[in-house]
Amino acid sequence: FWLKTLALEALLDPAPDLVSAMAKSKNHTGHNQIYKNHRNGIKKTRRPRKMSMSGMNCRFVRNQAFAKRGMKCTEEEKAERLAAQKEAQKRIEEKKKVEREERLKELKK
C-alpha cells in the first residue's frame, strides 16, 4: 500500500529540476546577417525588357499579337491604307452632315 502512494506522489509532483530551470529568453538574432549580405553587395533588381503576359486576359494577348502582325507592312501598303482611311472618314463626315440636316428639318417642322 505505501509503495502505491509513493508511486502516485512521484507521478503527480513535477520533477524538481524542471521547475527550477529558467525560460529561454532569446529566440532570434540578426547578428551577422548585414555583414553576410554586404559581402557580395546588395544589387538592384533587373528590370524586365518586356512586360510579362502571364496573368493577362488571354483573348487580349492573342488579339494584341495579331494586331502587331497586321501593323507590319511596306510603304506602299501604308500609303494605300492611309488613303482608304481618309476616304472612309470623308464618307462618315458626309453621312453625319446629312443626318444633321435631316434633324434640323425635323426640328423646324
VMD Tcl script that builds the backbone (N, CA, C; Angstrom):
set m [mol new atoms 327]
animate dup $m
set s [atomselect $m all]
$s set {name element resname resid chain x y z} {
  {N N PHE 1 A 0.820 -1.204 0.000}
  {CA C PHE 1 A 0.000 0.000 0.000}
  {C C PHE 1 A 0.858 1.260 0.000}
  {N N TRP 2 A 1.877 1.309 0.821}
  {CA C TRP 2 A 2.712 2.511 0.884}
  {C C TRP 2 A 3.537 2.695 -0.384}
  {N N LEU 3 A 3.836 1.578 -1.138}
  {CA C LEU 3 A 4.544 1.709 -2.407}
  {C C LEU 3 A 3.664 2.374 -3.467}
  {N N LYS 4 A 2.374 2.027 -3.427}
  {CA C LYS 4 A 1.450 2.645 -4.389}
  {C C LYS 4 A 1.345 4.148 -4.156}
  {N N THR 5 A 1.288 4.569 -2.911}
  {CA C THR 5 A 1.176 6.002 -2.613}
  {C C THR 5 A 2.433 6.746 -3.047}
  {N N LEU 6 A 3.606 6.160 -2.861}
  {CA C LEU 6 A 4.847 6.798 -3.298}
  {C C LEU 6 A 4.881 6.942 -4.825}
  {N N ALA 7 A 4.433 5.904 -5.508}
  {CA C ALA 7 A 4.413 5.943 -6.971}
  {C C ALA 7 A 3.450 7.020 -7.464}
  {N N LEU 8 A 2.283 7.159 -6.813}
  {CA C LEU 8 A 1.314 8.196 -7.200}
  {C C LEU 8 A 1.864 9.591 -6.941}
  {N N GLU 9 A 2.527 9.772 -5.810}
  {CA C GLU 9 A 3.106 11.071 -5.492}
  {C C GLU 9 A 4.192 11.453 -6.510}
  {N N ALA 10 A 4.972 10.462 -6.922}
  {CA C ALA 10 A 6.031 10.712 -7.902}
  {C C ALA 10 A 5.431 11.123 -9.251}
  {N N LEU 11 A 4.276 10.539 -9.594}
  {CA C LEU 11 A 3.628 10.896 -10.856}
  {C C LEU 11 A 2.975 12.280 -10.786}
  {N N LEU 12 A 2.377 12.582 -9.635}
  {CA C LEU 12 A 1.661 13.850 -9.516}
  {C C LEU 12 A 2.600 15.035 -9.319}
  {N N ASP 13 A 3.659 14.894 -8.579}
  {CA C ASP 13 A 4.577 16.005 -8.319}
  {C C ASP 13 A 5.506 16.210 -9.521}
  {N N PRO 14 A 5.665 17.460 -10.002}
  {CA C PRO 14 A 6.625 17.686 -11.091}
  {C C PRO 14 A 8.051 17.505 -10.601}
  {N N ALA 15 A 8.922 17.179 -11.507}
  {CA C ALA 15 A 10.318 16.948 -11.151}
  {C C ALA 15 A 10.945 18.252 -10.676}
  {N N PRO 16 A 11.761 18.242 -9.660}
  {CA C PRO 16 A 12.325 19.478 -9.113}
  {C C PRO 16 A 13.277 20.189 -10.076}
  {N N ASP 17 A 14.009 19.465 -10.932}
  {CA C ASP 17 A 14.937 20.123 -11.854}
  {C C ASP 17 A 14.209 20.854 -12.993}
  {N N LEU 18 A 13.016 20.394 -13.370}
  {CA C LEU 18 A 12.249 21.076 -14.418}
  {C C LEU 18 A 11.663 22.383 -13.900}
  {N N VAL 19 A 11.291 22.434 -12.629}
  {CA C VAL 19 A 10.692 23.641 -12.059}
  {C C VAL 19 A 11.743 24.731 -11.931}
  {N N SER 20 A 12.953 24.386 -11.548}
  {CA C SER 20 A 13.973 25.393 -11.289}
  {C C SER 20 A 14.604 25.937 -12.577}
  {N N ALA 21 A 14.444 25.237 -13.727}
  {CA C ALA 21 A 15.049 25.710 -14.977}
  {C C ALA 21 A 14.348 26.981 -15.442}
  {N N MET 22 A 15.137 27.985 -15.910}
  {CA C MET 22 A 14.563 29.265 -16.349}
  {C C MET 22 A 14.118 29.177 -17.804}
  {N N ALA 23 A 13.208 30.058 -18.155}
  {CA C ALA 23 A 12.707 30.076 -19.530}
  {C C ALA 23 A 13.754 30.670 -20.456}
  {N N LYS 24 A 13.755 30.200 -21.687}
  {CA C LYS 24 A 14.682 30.730 -22.685}
  {C C LYS 24 A 14.175 32.104 -23.127}
  {N N SER 25 A 15.053 33.090 -23.111}
  {CA C SER 25 A 14.594 34.452 -23.397}
  {C C SER 25 A 14.910 34.889 -24.821}
  {N N LYS 26 A 16.002 34.428 -25.423}
  {CA C LYS 26 A 16.414 34.921 -26.739}
  {C C LYS 26 A 15.992 33.913 -27.808}
  {N N ASN 27 A 15.143 34.372 -28.732}
  {CA C ASN 27 A 14.642 33.475 -29.770}
  {C C ASN 27 A 15.293 33.725 -31.124}
  {N N HIS 28 A 15.801 34.939 -31.350}
  {CA C HIS 28 A 16.330 35.252 -32.681}
  {C C HIS 28 A 17.352 36.370 -32.575}
  {N N THR 29 A 18.321 36.352 -33.470}
  {CA C THR 29 A 19.274 37.453 -33.546}
  {C C THR 29 A 19.659 37.666 -34.997}
  {N N GLY 30 A 19.894 38.914 -35.372}
  {CA C GLY 30 A 20.344 39.234 -36.731}
  {C C GLY 30 A 21.805 39.601 -36.719}
  {N N HIS 31 A 22.578 38.916 -35.847}
  {CA C HIS 31 A 23.959 39.329 -35.548}
  {C C HIS 31 A 24.835 39.503 -36.788}
  {N N ASN 32 A 25.008 38.483 -37.596}
  {CA C ASN 32 A 25.998 38.526 -38.678}
  {C C ASN 32 A 25.364 38.769 -40.037}
  {N N GLN 33 A 24.046 39.015 -40.078}
  {CA C GLN 33 A 23.325 38.990 -41.350}
  {C C GLN 33 A 23.705 40.151 -42.271}
  {N N ILE 34 A 23.862 41.357 -41.731}
  {CA C ILE 34 A 24.188 42.518 -42.569}
  {C C ILE 34 A 25.563 42.342 -43.198}
  {N N TYR 35 A 26.506 41.840 -42.427}
  {CA C TYR 35 A 27.850 41.577 -42.953}
  {C C TYR 35 A 27.782 40.580 -44.100}
  {N N LYS 36 A 27.016 39.492 -43.891}
  {CA C LYS 36 A 26.898 38.472 -44.928}
  {C C LYS 36 A 26.237 39.017 -46.187}
  {N N ASN 37 A 25.216 39.875 -46.005}
  {CA C ASN 37 A 24.512 40.422 -47.160}
  {C C ASN 37 A 25.393 41.361 -47.969}
  {N N HIS 38 A 26.258 42.108 -47.297}
  {CA C HIS 38 A 27.083 43.084 -47.997}
  {C C HIS 38 A 28.369 42.485 -48.566}
  {N N ARG 39 A 28.667 41.219 -48.248}
  {CA C ARG 39 A 29.879 40.594 -48.786}
  {C C ARG 39 A 29.856 40.604 -50.311}
  {N N ASN 40 A 28.726 40.250 -50.905}
  {CA C ASN 40 A 28.599 40.248 -52.364}
  {C C ASN 40 A 27.928 41.520 -52.871}
  {N N GLY 41 A 27.571 42.402 -51.983}
  {CA C GLY 41 A 26.927 43.647 -52.381}
  {C C GLY 41 A 25.433 43.456 -52.545}
  {N N ILE 42 A 24.691 44.478 -52.175}
  {CA C ILE 42 A 23.236 44.427 -52.354}
  {C C ILE 42 A 22.948 45.060 -53.704}
  {N N LYS 43 A 22.406 44.265 -54.625}
  {CA C LYS 43 A 22.218 44.720 -56.002}
  {C C LYS 43 A 20.774 45.100 -56.253}
  {N N LYS 44 A 20.574 46.040 -57.179}
  {CA C LYS 44 A 19.215 46.389 -57.607}
  {C C LYS 44 A 18.671 45.263 -58.475}
  {N N THR 45 A 17.372 45.072 -58.438}
  {CA C THR 45 A 16.775 44.031 -59.269}
  {C C THR 45 A 16.769 44.484 -60.720}
  {N N ARG 46 A 16.919 43.537 -61.618}
  {CA C ARG 46 A 16.928 43.858 -63.048}
  {C C ARG 46 A 15.518 44.108 -63.523}
  {N N ARG 47 A 15.349 45.189 -64.285}
  {CA C ARG 47 A 14.040 45.500 -64.841}
  {C C ARG 47 A 13.825 44.646 -66.097}
  {N N PRO 48 A 12.668 44.046 -66.263}
  {CA C PRO 48 A 12.447 43.228 -67.459}
  {C C PRO 48 A 12.339 44.108 -68.705}
  {N N ARG 49 A 12.886 43.614 -69.817}
  {CA C ARG 49 A 12.806 44.368 -71.072}
  {C C ARG 49 A 11.393 44.351 -71.618}
  {N N LYS 50 A 10.726 43.229 -71.436}
  {CA C LYS 50 A 9.388 43.052 -71.971}
  {C C LYS 50 A 8.452 42.717 -70.832}
  {N N MET 51 A 7.265 43.317 -70.821}
  {CA C MET 51 A 6.322 43.053 -69.747}
  {C C MET 51 A 5.799 41.625 -69.864}
  {N N SER 52 A 5.619 40.996 -68.727}
  {CA C SER 52 A 5.145 39.615 -68.717}
  {C C SER 52 A 3.668 39.558 -69.097}
  {N N MET 53 A 3.313 38.590 -69.919}
  {CA C MET 53 A 1.924 38.440 -70.344}
  {C C MET 53 A 1.173 37.448 -69.458}
  {N N SER 54 A 1.887 36.824 -68.509}
  {CA C SER 54 A 1.214 35.845 -67.657}
  {C C SER 54 A 0.260 36.575 -66.722}
  {N N GLY 55 A -0.944 36.053 -66.611}
  {CA C GLY 55 A -1.953 36.678 -65.770}
  {C C GLY 55 A -2.841 37.650 -66.524}
  {N N MET 56 A -2.483 37.963 -67.783}
  {CA C MET 56 A -3.310 38.860 -68.590}
  {C C MET 56 A -4.438 38.069 -69.242}
  {N N ASN 57 A -5.432 38.781 -69.685}
  {CA C ASN 57 A -6.553 38.158 -70.389}
  {C C ASN 57 A -6.016 37.539 -71.682}
  {N N CYS 58 A -6.212 36.240 -71.860}
  {CA C CYS 58 A -5.601 35.541 -72.994}
  {C C CYS 58 A -6.175 36.025 -74.326}
  {N N ARG 59 A -7.461 36.416 -74.334}
  {CA C ARG 59 A -8.049 36.932 -75.583}
  {C C ARG 59 A -7.379 38.237 -75.986}
  {N N PHE 60 A -7.115 39.096 -74.993}
  {CA C PHE 60 A -6.441 40.367 -75.254}
  {C C PHE 60 A -5.040 40.132 -75.790}
  {N N VAL 61 A -4.306 39.196 -75.177}
  {CA C VAL 61 A -2.927 38.917 -75.596}
  {C C VAL 61 A -2.914 38.400 -77.024}
  {N N ARG 62 A -3.837 37.503 -77.334}
  {CA C ARG 62 A -3.921 36.930 -78.682}
  {C C ARG 62 A -4.239 38.008 -79.713}
  {N N ASN 63 A -5.212 38.863 -79.382}
  {CA C ASN 63 A -5.598 39.926 -80.299}
  {C C ASN 63 A -4.460 40.923 -80.486}
  {N N GLN 64 A -3.729 41.194 -79.416}
  {CA C GLN 64 A -2.611 42.127 -79.497}
  {C C GLN 64 A -1.542 41.597 -80.451}
  {N N ALA 65 A -1.285 40.292 -80.395}
  {CA C ALA 65 A -0.283 39.690 -81.282}
  {C C ALA 65 A -0.707 39.821 -82.742}
  {N N PHE 66 A -1.999 39.555 -83.012}
  {CA C PHE 66 A -2.490 39.688 -84.392}
  {C C PHE 66 A -2.435 41.143 -84.852}
  {N N ALA 67 A -2.744 42.070 -83.966}
  {CA C ALA 67 A -2.708 43.491 -84.317}
  {C C ALA 67 A -1.287 43.928 -84.645}
  {N N LYS 68 A -0.311 43.422 -83.879}
  {CA C LYS 68 A 1.083 43.769 -84.146}
  {C C LYS 68 A 1.523 43.242 -85.507}
  {N N ARG 69 A 1.075 42.018 -85.833}
  {CA C ARG 69 A 1.434 41.456 -87.141}
  {C C ARG 69 A 0.764 42.233 -88.261}
  {N N GLY 70 A -0.450 42.714 -88.010}
  {CA C GLY 70 A -1.173 43.477 -89.025}
  {C C GLY 70 A -0.558 44.828 -89.284}
  {N N MET 71 A 0.167 45.364 -88.310}
  {CA C MET 71 A 0.791 46.675 -88.476}
  {C C MET 71 A 2.032 46.605 -89.367}
  {N N LYS 72 A 2.617 45.412 -89.481}
  {CA C LYS 72 A 3.809 45.282 -90.316}
  {C C LYS 72 A 3.408 45.361 -91.782}
  {N N CYS 73 A 3.945 46.337 -92.493}
  {CA C CYS 73 A 3.639 46.464 -93.925}
  {C C CYS 73 A 4.695 47.326 -94.601}
  {N N THR 74 A 4.664 47.315 -95.938}
  {CA C THR 74 A 5.608 48.127 -96.706}
  {C C THR 74 A 5.076 49.556 -96.810}
  {N N GLU 75 A 5.890 50.434 -97.384}
  {CA C GLU 75 A 5.497 51.853 -97.519}
  {C C GLU 75 A 4.291 52.018 -98.457}
  {N N GLU 76 A 4.255 51.217 -99.536}
  {CA C GLU 76 A 3.129 51.324 -100.483}
  {C C GLU 76 A 1.818 50.922 -99.803}
  {N N GLU 77 A 1.878 49.803 -99.089}
  {CA C GLU 77 A 0.668 49.345 -98.374}
  {C C GLU 77 A 0.228 50.382 -97.346}
  {N N LYS 78 A 1.207 51.009 -96.702}
  {CA C LYS 78 A 0.897 52.019 -95.691}
  {C C LYS 78 A 0.181 53.211 -96.341}
  {N N ALA 79 A 0.672 53.627 -97.510}
  {CA C ALA 79 A 0.052 54.747 -98.217}
  {C C ALA 79 A -1.372 54.398 -98.656}
  {N N GLU 80 A -1.552 53.154 -99.140}
  {CA C GLU 80 A -2.891 52.714 -99.546}
  {C C GLU 80 A -3.854 52.698 -98.348}
  {N N ARG 81 A -3.382 52.205 -97.251}
  {CA C ARG 81 A -4.224 52.164 -96.043}
  {C C ARG 81 A -4.610 53.568 -95.606}
  {N N LEU 82 A -3.644 54.493 -95.648}
  {CA C LEU 82 A -3.919 55.873 -95.244}
  {C C LEU 82 A -4.956 56.511 -96.150}
  {N N ALA 83 A -4.829 56.260 -97.478}
  {CA C ALA 83 A -5.800 56.809 -98.427}
  {C C ALA 83 A -7.194 56.229 -98.169}
  {N N ALA 84 A -7.269 54.913 -97.943}
  {CA C ALA 84 A -8.553 54.271 -97.665}
  {C C ALA 84 A -9.161 54.816 -96.378}
  {N N GLN 85 A -8.328 55.076 -95.399}
  {CA C GLN 85 A -8.801 55.607 -94.120}
  {C C GLN 85 A -9.379 57.011 -94.307}
  {N N LYS 86 A -8.701 57.828 -95.116}
  {CA C LYS 86 A -9.190 59.197 -95.362}
  {C C LYS 86 A -10.513 59.178 -96.114}
  {N N GLU 87 A -10.633 58.280 -97.079}
  {CA C GLU 87 A -11.892 58.170 -97.832}
  {C C GLU 87 A -13.037 57.749 -96.914}
  {N N ALA 88 A -12.768 56.780 -96.054}
  {CA C ALA 88 A -13.785 56.318 -95.113}
  {C C ALA 88 A -14.198 57.446 -94.174}
  {N N GLN 89 A -13.219 58.236 -93.727}
  {CA C GLN 89 A -13.520 59.366 -92.850}
  {C C GLN 89 A -14.400 60.387 -93.558}
  {N N LYS 90 A -14.111 60.652 -94.856}
  {CA C LYS 90 A -14.933 61.599 -95.631}
  {C C LYS 90 A -16.371 61.101 -95.737}
  {N N ARG 91 A -16.522 59.788 -96.027}
  {CA C ARG 91 A -17.865 59.215 -96.130}
  {C C ARG 91 A -18.648 59.361 -94.818}
  {N N ILE 92 A -17.966 59.106 -93.695}
  {CA C ILE 92 A -18.628 59.216 -92.388}
  {C C ILE 92 A -19.038 60.663 -92.123}
  {N N GLU 93 A -18.148 61.598 -92.455}
  {CA C GLU 93 A -18.479 63.019 -92.239}
  {C C GLU 93 A -19.668 63.442 -93.098}
  {N N GLU 94 A -19.718 62.962 -94.349}
  {CA C GLU 94 A -20.867 63.285 -95.214}
  {C C GLU 94 A -22.157 62.724 -94.631}
  {N N LYS 95 A -22.098 61.486 -94.126}
  {CA C LYS 95 A -23.270 60.878 -93.504}
  {C C LYS 95 A -23.747 61.698 -92.313}
  {N N LYS 96 A -22.786 62.113 -91.466}
  {CA C LYS 96 A -23.132 62.913 -90.288}
  {C C LYS 96 A -23.771 64.238 -90.707}
  {N N LYS 97 A -23.246 64.838 -91.777}
  {CA C LYS 97 A -23.770 66.117 -92.252}
  {C C LYS 97 A -25.220 65.954 -92.716}
  {N N VAL 98 A -25.487 64.885 -93.465}
  {CA C VAL 98 A -26.852 64.616 -93.942}
  {C C VAL 98 A -27.790 64.380 -92.755}
  {N N GLU 99 A -27.341 63.609 -91.790}
  {CA C GLU 99 A -28.165 63.345 -90.607}
  {C C GLU 99 A -28.458 64.620 -89.832}
  {N N ARG 100 A -27.470 65.513 -89.717}
  {CA C ARG 100 A -27.682 66.790 -89.023}
  {C C ARG 100 A -28.726 67.638 -89.742}
  {N N GLU 101 A -28.612 67.690 -91.076}
  {CA C GLU 101 A -29.569 68.474 -91.854}
  {C C GLU 101 A -30.982 67.920 -91.697}
  {N N GLU 102 A -31.118 66.581 -91.720}
  {CA C GLU 102 A -32.439 65.963 -91.538}
  {C C GLU 102 A -33.001 66.276 -90.152}
  {N N ARG 103 A -32.149 66.225 -89.143}
  {CA C ARG 103 A -32.581 66.506 -87.784}
  {C C ARG 103 A -33.044 67.963 -87.660}
  {N N LEU 104 A -32.296 68.869 -88.296}
  {CA C LEU 104 A -32.677 70.295 -88.249}
  {C C LEU 104 A -34.019 70.523 -88.955}
  {N N LYS 105 A -34.235 69.825 -90.075}
  {CA C LYS 105 A -35.510 69.937 -90.791}
  {C C LYS 105 A -36.664 69.460 -89.922}
  {N N GLU 106 A -36.431 68.320 -89.229}
  {CA C GLU 106 A -37.476 67.777 -88.343}
  {C C GLU 106 A -37.773 68.723 -87.199}
  {N N LEU 107 A -36.739 69.372 -86.656}
  {CA C LEU 107 A -36.938 70.283 -85.531}
  {C C LEU 107 A -37.687 71.554 -85.964}
  {N N LYS 108 A -37.456 72.004 -87.222}
  {CA C LYS 108 A -38.129 73.209 -87.709}
  {C C LYS 108 A -39.607 72.981 -87.971}
  {N N LYS 109 A -39.977 71.742 -88.293}
  {CA C LYS 109 A -41.380 71.460 -88.594}
  {C C LYS 109 A -42.299 71.541 -87.421}
}
mol reanalyze $m
mol bondsrecalc $m
mol representation Tube
mol addrep $m
